[in-house]
Amino acid sequence: MRFSFFSATLLLTAALHADQVGPWNLNTLKNNVPAMQWVRQDQPVHSLTYAGEVYQGHDTEVFAFYASPITLGEAKAGAKFPGVVLIHGGGGTAFAEWVHLWAKRGYAAIAMDLNGSRPPEVEFDAKTGMVVGNGHRGTRTRLPNGGPAHGHPEKFDSIGGDTSDDWPFHAAASVIRAHTLLRSFPEVDAEHTAVTGISWGGYTTCLVASLDDRFKAAVPVYGCGFLHEGESVQKPSIDKLGDRKAAWVKEYDPGSLLPRCRVPIFFVNGTNDVHYVLDSYMKSYNVVPGEKQMRIQVNMPHGHPPGWAPQEIGLFIDSKCRGGKALPVPGKPEIKGDQVVVTCESTAALKKAELNYTTDSGLRSKRKWTTVPATITGTTITASKPPADANTWFISVIDERDAMVSTTVEMKP
């Protein structure tokens, strides 16, 4: 019997809507609102716990902060807001100031701790009314029924046998559970939600965006897949798994799941990030079949505040969840004669464009970059062709809002 295109389409559709993907039961995670209880509701940022996955034979709970314009006293009960799920990175926790920032933007926001712990109580600056950085001070408390810690043994070494002791399994499941919980709140517009995460949170964002198609936007910052290749700092830990390496890559490397991603996704990273290098980043971007954009910043610092600072994250999510003006969409750069030419679609006027390139070799995190101006004529951007010895280059485009996006990063083998 001939295998038709129609048959292939049916198989792909069935795979994308499968109830079970790897260790995750998506039907359960997406349709069962987890049990929860409020810990504190007497401040603008509320705190709560919700049910997680089974770990070491016992039920778990996950700590989270939650805020919306209603909790901030800036909107009345009965109003509805788009929602956003915020995922911290390694060494991080639930950040109350991150939730507060998104609530100020007009979102209902939830940020959970993925280390089986909870941060100190929230404090507010008496003059500004803003949250004092709770995640960067004080002592974090281990929850009596917390899930796995986010150390390397739990992230890598636990692979094989029972998946319930694997941190990546718990992390993605806890985020999807938080999303399901968030969508159940009466003030949340359940059909307009987004997710963003930083570093290991960006890694988890890639997993979740590939598993949970209810999101309307996803923004992984730094984090990506193909961690078993190239200069990734995670590669040695994955290599040490020996004959279990293939299983980890199949189950938990985002490169194996991103081909499922149909959520519009905006990749944000820097040229010299030591944790998530450009080679792995571009491979992750390239395997996504759906709508995708990119923002690469020369020498972008790595950290939680730098990871939530770019205004483009909010603009991208606004464009998918609130009808906001979209970011510019540059096409693939082409070399024509002695020039690089890029066509860029944009609803906002374009203000500036630049060619970024490096001729250095060695570790990508150590390479020096050169930036030169490009010319904008209508929707066409032109720049001088990179030098013959340039091995990596891309075009940056900035619109009238000072919002920056990038073309794909071009690399010589």
N, C-alpha and C positions, 0 to 999 in steps of 0.2 A: 504494500500500500504506500502511495506517495505521501511524503511528509510535507504538507502544504504550509504556506505562509500563515494561513488562517489558524492551522493547528498550532504552529509555533507561537502565535499571538495569544491563543488560549492558554498555553502552558506558561508563558511569561506572566500573564495576568493572574493565573492561579498561584504562581510562586510569590508574586508581590502581595497577594492577599492571604497568604498562608497563615493559619492560626499559630503554628509553631515554626519559629526561625531559630536555628541553633538551640540554645538552652532556654529561650524566652517564649512563653506562651502569650502571644499578643492578644488573643481573644480575652483572656483573663485580665491582663494588665490594662487593656483599653476600656473594658466594659464593667469592671468591678471597682467601684469607688472604695478606696482603702479606708478602714476605720481610722478616725483621728480624734484628737482632743486638744483643746486650746490649753496652752500653758500660761499665757499672759495676754490680756487684751486691753490693758489700761494705758497703753502707750500708742503713739502713731504707728509704730512697727509692732505687729503682733507676733507671738511665737506659738508653735504647735508641735505636736508629734503625730506621725501617721504610721500605719503598719507597713513593714517592709517584708522582704523574703525570709524564709527559714534559713538560719545560719547555725552550724554545729548542733543541729537538732532542736533549736529553740526558735520561737517566733521573735522577730525583731521590730524595733521602732526606729523611725528616722526623725531627726529634729529639723525644723525649718522655720524661717522667718517669712512673714507675709505682710504686704501692705498694698493699699490702693488709695486713690484720691478720697475715698470715704473714710478710711482709717486715719488719713492725714487731716481730716476735717475740711477738705477742700471741695467736697461734693456731698450731696444728700443721698440718703438711702433710696434705693430704687433706680439709681443711675447704673449704667452698664459700661464696662471698659474692656478693651482687648487685654489678653493675658500674656505674660512672659515668664518662662522658667529659666533660672540662672544657676549655672553649674560651676562651682569653684575648681581650682586646679590643685596640684600636689602641694601639700603643706597648708592648704587653705581650709576654709570651713564655710558655713552659711554666713554671708556678709550682710549685716543689716543695712549698711550704708549703700550697698548695691541695690537692694530692694527699695530703699528710700528714694534713690535716684530715679528708678523706673516708675515708682508711684507718682513722683513729681512730674514725670513725662506724660502721665495720664493712663498708666497701665496698672492692672492688678498683677503683682509680681510675687513669686515664691522662689526662695533660695534654700536648698537643703544642705545638710552636712553629710558627706559621703565617707566619713571616717568613724562612724559609730559613736560620735561624740556630739557635744553642743558647745558653742562659744559662750563667753561671759554675757551678762545682761547688757541690754542696749543702754547707751547713754547719749544724751542730746546736748549740743552746744547751746548754752543759754542765750547767746547773742544771735546766732544764725538759725537756730532751730534744726540744724542738720545733725545727722548721726555722727557721733565720734567713732572712729574706726574700731569697731568691736572685735573684728577678726584678727587685728594686728597687735592686740594687747591682752593681758590677763591670761588666766589659766582655762584651758578647755577641759570639760568634764566628760569622762566616758559614761555613756548611757548604760544603765543596768542591762538593757536588752539590745545593745547596739550591734550592728553588723560588723563585717570585717574592717580592719584598719586599711589605710591606703598606702601600705608599704610595698616594696618590691616582692616580698614573699607572697603576699596576697594577690598582687597584680599578675605575677608570672608563675612562680614556683608551684602554685596550687593546681595548675592545669592537669587534668587527668582524673578519672574516677568521678566522685560526686562533685557536680558543678556548684553546689550551694556554698562552697568555701572560696569561690573565685570572685575577687573584687570586681572585675569588669562586668560579670553577670549581675551582681548586686547594684553596681553603679547605674547601669542602663535601666534596670528594672525600677530602681528607686526614683529615677527621673521620670519614667513613664507613669509610675504611680502618682508622683507629684502633679504631673500634667492632668491626669484623670481627676484628681482631687480638685485642682484649680478650676477645671471646666465645670465642676459641680457647684461651685459657689454662685449664688444668685446674681452677684454684681459682675460676673465675668461673661463676656461675649464668647461663648464656647467655640464658635466657628472662626474666631480670629485670634489665634495664639501663636507664639513664637518661642524659640529656645536659643540661648547663646551660652557659651562656656569658654573658659580660659585655660590654656595649657592642657593638663589632663582633663579638664572640663571641656576643652575643645575636642579632644579625642572622644570623650563621651558624647558630645554633641553630634559628631560624625556617626557614631553608633545609633543614637536615638533618632536622628533624622532619617536613617536608613530603615528603622523599625517602625516608627510611629508616623503614619502619613496624615495624622490630624493636624499637624503643625502647618502653618501657612508660610513660615520663614525659619531659617536656621542660620546661625552665625558662629562657626567654630573659629576661635582666636588661637593662633599658634598650632593647636592640636590637629593631627592628621593621621593617616594610615601609612602603610609600607614601612613600619618601624623596624622590620627585620632586614632592611636593606640600607645601603649607603652609610652615611655618617651619623645616623640616629644614635643618641646616647642610650636608647633603650635596646639597641641591637645586641650588645654583649649579654644582657640578661636573657634575651630570647634565644641567643645561640647556646647558652648554657643548658637550655632545656633538652638538648640532644634529640632523642627520638620523639619527644613530646612537642618539639618546635612546630611541626606542621599542624598539630591540633590547635595550638595557641593561635597561630596565624589564621587558620580557618574560622575559629570561633570568635576571636577577639580583636584581630587587627582590622581597623576600619576599611582598609583596602579591599577586604573580602566582602564587606557589606555595602559599601558606597555604590556599587553598581545597582543596588535596589533603590537608591535615593530618588524620590520624586518630589521632595520638598524643595522649593526654591532656596538655594544655599549661597552664602556669601563668605568666602574664605578670606581671613585677615591674618597677615603674618609680616615678618620683617625679613630683610635680605640675609641677616647674619645670625638668625636664631640657632642656637646650639642644640636645642631640644627637638625642634621640628624643622629639619633642613629643607631647602628649596627643592631638592631632587624628589624627596618623598612627598613634598607638598604638591608639586605639579602632577605627580603620578596619581595622587588622591583626587585632585581636581579633574584630571582627564578621565577617570573612570565613572564620574557622575554623568548619567545620561540625560538628566533633566536640566532645568534652568539653573544657571550658576554664574557667579561673578567673583571678582577677586580684588583685594586691596593689598599690595605689597609696599611696605614703607622701608626706605633705606635706613638701616640701623635702628629699627624699632626696638625699644627696650622690652625685656621680658618680665612680666609681673602681673599681679591682679589689677591695681589701679591703672597701669599703662594698657592693660588688656580690655578694660571697660571704657577707657577714655575716648577712643575715636568716635566722632559724631556720626560717621557713616554707618555704624552699627544700628543706631536708632533710626537713621533715615531709611535704611534698607527695610527694617522691620515696620516702620511707619507706612512705607509704600505698599506692604503686603497686608497690613492689619488695620490701617486707618485711612486708606485712600490718599496717602501722602505722595508727594512728587518723587518719582523714581530716581535712582542714581544714574549717571551716565553709563552707557553700555558700549564700550569700545569693541571693535572687531579684531580679528587676528592681524597682527602687524605683517606687512609684506615688504620685502626689499625690492625696490624698483630702481635700477641703475645705481646711483650713488645716494639714494634716499630710502628712508623707512616711511611707509605710508599706512595710515590707520584711518578707517572710517568710524565715526562715533555717533551713536544715536543719543540724544539728550533732550529732556523736556526743560531743563534749566540751561541758561547760556553758559558756554564754556569759557573759562577765564584764563587757563594756563595749561601747558602740556610740557613734559620733559622726557628725555631719553636717559635711562639709567643703565650703566653697564660696568662690568669688571673685566679686567685683563689678568687679574691675579690667578694663581693656582694654589693648591693646597687646601686646607680645611675651609669650607664655605664660611664658617663662623668668623674666620680671620681675614677674609678678603676685603680689600678696599674698593669702594664704588665711586664712579664718576657720574655726575649729573650735568646734563647740558640742556639748554632750552630747545623746545620744538615750536613749530609754527601752526597756528590754527587758522584755517580758511573755511568758514562755514562749518560743515560737519567733517571736514578732512583735516587730519593732523599729519604734518611732515617733519622729519628730522633728518639730519645727516646720518648716513649709514654708520653703524658702530665700527670702530677700528678693526682691522683684519684679525688682530690678536684678542679681541673681545670674545669671551667664552660664554657669557651669560648676560642677557639684556632684556629690558622691557620698557614700555611707555607708560608714564603716569598721566592721568587726565584730572584736572581740577575744575569744578564748575563755580558759578558765581556765589554759591554758599560756602566755598572753600572745601567742599566735599571731594575727596580723592578716590579714584578707582584706578585699576591697572589693567593692562593687557595681560595675556598669558606671558609667562616667563620663557624666553627662548634660550635654549642651551645647546652648545655643541657637544657631541659625544665625547 
